[in-house]
Amino acid sequence: MNEILTKAPQGHIEVRNFSLSYESIEGPVQAVTDTQIHVKPGEFVSIVGPSGCGKSTLLNAVAGFLKPTTGIVTVDGERVNGPSAERGMVFQQYSLFPWKTVRENVEFGLKMRGMPRSQRERAARTLLGLAGLEAFEKHYPDKLSGGMKQRVGIVRALATGPKVLLLDEPFGALDAQTRVIMQQILTNMWQRLKISVLFVTHDIDEAIFLSDRVYCMTARPGSIKAEIPIPLERPRQQAMMMSSEFLALRRGLMSLIREESLKAMGGEISDMGMQGLNIELHGHSLADVI
Amino acid sequence: MPAATAIAEAGPVPAPSPPATPPSFGTLALRWYRLNRAGLRATAIGVISLLAFLLVWHLLTTYRVVFFVRFTNVPSPLAVYASFTKAIHDPKFLLHILLSCRRILFGFSLAAVVGVPLGLIMGRFKLVHEIIFPVAEVLRPIPAIAWVPMAIMLWPTNEQSIVFITFLGAFFPILVNTLHGMSLVDPVLVRAAQCLGARERSIFRQVYFPASLPHIFTGLTVGMGVAWVSLIAAEMISGQYGIGYFTWEAYSLVQYADIALGMIAIGVLGLGSSLLIRGAGQLVMPWRLK
């Protein structure tokens, strides 16, 4: 445990000249093009963008599940060649092993590393305690609520002491209240572990509330449209979401994404319709429309 | 479930204070009855329906009803019961049953030992699938009974050819269901294991295998049923012992009560063996208990 908690900051993610395309019957499809991003050690960075912009593709490439068509992904200078326990991942669908109890799920990474049973049991219990889940260690995931499942998912990804944590819309399936609690839990864990985080979401409030920096992606083929530092002080409180600083950031990001969402929908909406949509948007809160 | 979720999210909750006096036996019995009403109802109706079946059988045979179907020579339930009480003291009858069970045990176990690993390997490695699947598809529609002459040619002893036919009956359902289970393994779980540091071997053992288990057990249950069908057919045609042979012999020797006795014995044995498999499934897959 101590080894995990006091590890020297590391986990510098770098993505350079990245593009990714795949073959389809109509020819190659460009999913992501000409993208550079980086995450400094211990930094919390989010990627937001319209749906289908390739933000998950980018994350999967950092995880090592997808190979870039051009460009390179490195973590601490080492090229990413495939998935590894150095890069923990949390999925939207929780992806807990249904046949393992909560504790066995958390132990999985340590078991793969060859840690003896008694040692990994102790480690898993400590971690579950931090997440307030010690009472559920013997439960199967089926019996847990969505929020609890995702807490187990996060704890499981952190158990091996990865250099970076990758999260793919982890709270997308949760209700609003649970989501807020989960954001708080994630922030707490991140601050304790001083781990680098790359967080993909389509929720702008979530991105601002959690991050040190936010990348905004363009519509497909995705690339980085803007990089927005979030200078809000930490620890962050729920009340900050009403501050003028927060709302200004939100407005900025909203308009960036709106442009891209409209572009992405352009194929389906005629120019006339788009203009109509634009006019209507001026009077309304953008949040209601998007 | 919402209440449980709320409690779980809030963390440990003090246990409700126990009632001042323990509930009386009458209250408990009433509560137990209310909770199990549906089950009790089903059991009661089941018993009544079985008794009605026996009664109809009894009436049809005592009055030797002939109405398209001829009950003239069909033994009555009492006659069958009489021959049952005689048979359980007859070592020869027990030997018939024992031998049938042994053939099932050998044939079915072989089918499971070959079919499950083959299905797992075919599901994991495309080339193996591409090589074996066409042959399996061509052989699969051939009923095990159609194999009897071929089996007699193939195997030096009668016993071996009967076990072989039992094996064939069980093999294909087991193979096909294992394959089906493998094709349904959630790829996100595989990815989750990969970024927890699992290598090919561990992924196979810790993800693919347990994820396919429910379908494997469906295959085993279906396979057990078909194994009995094939065994009885094989015994009737080529056997010298076994409960199928017993039933056929009873017909040849005009022992009508023994025909029904043999049929009921086959039914009970089939039921017993599928219960065994279901029990094994619950032991192996505790996470599926509701």
Interface residues (C-beta under 8 A of the other chain):
Chain A: A63 G64 F65 G82 P83 S84 A85 R87 G88 M89 F91 Q93 S95 L96 F97 P98 W99 K100 F108 G109 M112 R113 G132 A135 F136 Y140 D142 L144 S145 G147 M148 R156 A157 T160 T178 I181
Chain B: M1 A4 T5 A8 E9 G11 P12 D186 V188 L189 R191 A192 A193 Q194 C195 L196 G197 A198 R199 S202 Q206 V207 P210 A211 L213 M285 P286 W287
